[in-house]
Amino acid sequence: MNISRRSLMKTSVALAATSTALAPVSAFAQEGPIKVGIIDDASGDFAAAVIPKTQGARIAIDEINAAGGVLGRELELIHYDGQSDVRRHQEFAQRAILQDEVDVLMAGYTSSEREAARAVAVENETIFWHNNQGEGGIADEYSFFTGPVPEQQILPGLEYMVEKYGKRVYVLAADYGFGQVSAQWVQASAGMAGAEVVGLEFIPLGNSEFSSSIANIQNEEPDFLFLLLVGSAQSQYFPQAQAAGIAIPSISTVNLQQGYEHKLFPAPTLENLYVPVTFIEELAQEVESAQVFVDKVRAAFPDTEYVNQMTRCAYVAVHLMAKAWEAAGTTDTPAVLEALHSGLTFDAPEGPVTLDPATHHLAMDIRLAQVQPDHSVEFVEDFGVIEPWWLKEMGVNLADTPQSRQYLPGDDPDLAAFLE
């Protein structure tokens, strides 16, 4: 079934009706559907990156329903268009939880969107999933994450770039929570690798003009760039940098795997961009299960522009929730949380993943992708399965001791030593 951008922007009622039509009512028990609430940006600055995420959730729900549902009940997708607007995420989270009475909420592209929706979920003791990479550090009883975090991307990625290109790094980061915290991780990682951050700029969301930043980079002549640019507007850095003759290698934890800029801009605009990823469409070249997933997505959504990492993240989250509901034998939150703390595993498109009970993050295989001159992608390093270890270093074990806070790099003495 193909869902267009227009259909993704419709109300939850229309999508719920589509879900119900997937299987005869008689195939499911009479308790009613299990409601999966999703707030994803189908319009606005982040839509291009986020629409594939909704497709991943849709495919997982279709698969589960086709196999008989969960506990004999159908999964029902209730989707709201977050419109790339923090306020809409808060509003729709309240509506999904208080009116629709969803059994789980999955929301947010930016950290600001995530926190607006997550606060509502936590206040109402509703299980929440964030299904793309982030700045990490969140330790919360009700919050779960399927995307990579800094110890899985920034630390190994920066070490690779220092060894390959040198010790002088220039950072461009989106000017909000994710970019600010991620930049701290870059600073700390550089310090641990014996490298130096020679320039650090924070770029307002929605900014699409980079002439002053490009001039600053040219003046500093760094060995490589660390880019933490978010949204379609900030992606305009790439063609502007190329036009200015910048040919400096760069690394990002955001670009390519979310916004697939290598598909949107002509070659060789993104040449020598490195990205530590758990999944992107090109992984199908090397991993059979990734090819199966890409084929599945394109069969369901023939017009999709790219099967990005967030497609995989949402797909994995829905399947892990289904496993937890089945293991608990109920959708009651306390029992489901206990099931989520049991060390659930799932065969993700890139390979097996494990939900770590202590941190609520995934142990996953991380590979380093490099954009070639023709905008094809090669995987130049496989870092193997990396555990989400940092929160445990901070003494977090959510399976034993519930808490609700976000740890920052400055809370860790070993990292704080490298922060100005």
Buried (B, 14 or more C-beta within 10 A) or exposed (E): EEBEBEBBBBEBEEBBEBBBEBBEEEEBEEEEBBBBBBBBBBBBBBBBBBBBBBBBBBBBBBBBBEEEBBBEBBBBBBBBBBBBBBEBBBBBBBBBBEEBEBBBBBBBBBBBBBBBBBBBBBEBEBBBBBBBBBBBBBBBBBBBBBBBBBBBBBBBBBBBBBEBBBBBBBBBBBBBBBBBBBBBBBBBBBBBBEBBBBBBBBBEBBBBEBEEBBEBBBEEEBBBBBBBBBBBBBBBBBBBBBEBEBEBBBBBBBBBBBBBBBEBBEEBBBBBBBBBBBBBBBBBEEBEBBBEBBEBBBEBBEEBEBBBBBBBBBBBBBBBBBBBBEBBEEBEBEBBBBBBBBEBBBEBBBBEBBBBBBBBBBBBBBBBBBBBEEBEBEBEBEBEBBBBBBBBEEEBBBBEEEEBEBBBBEEBEEBEEBBE
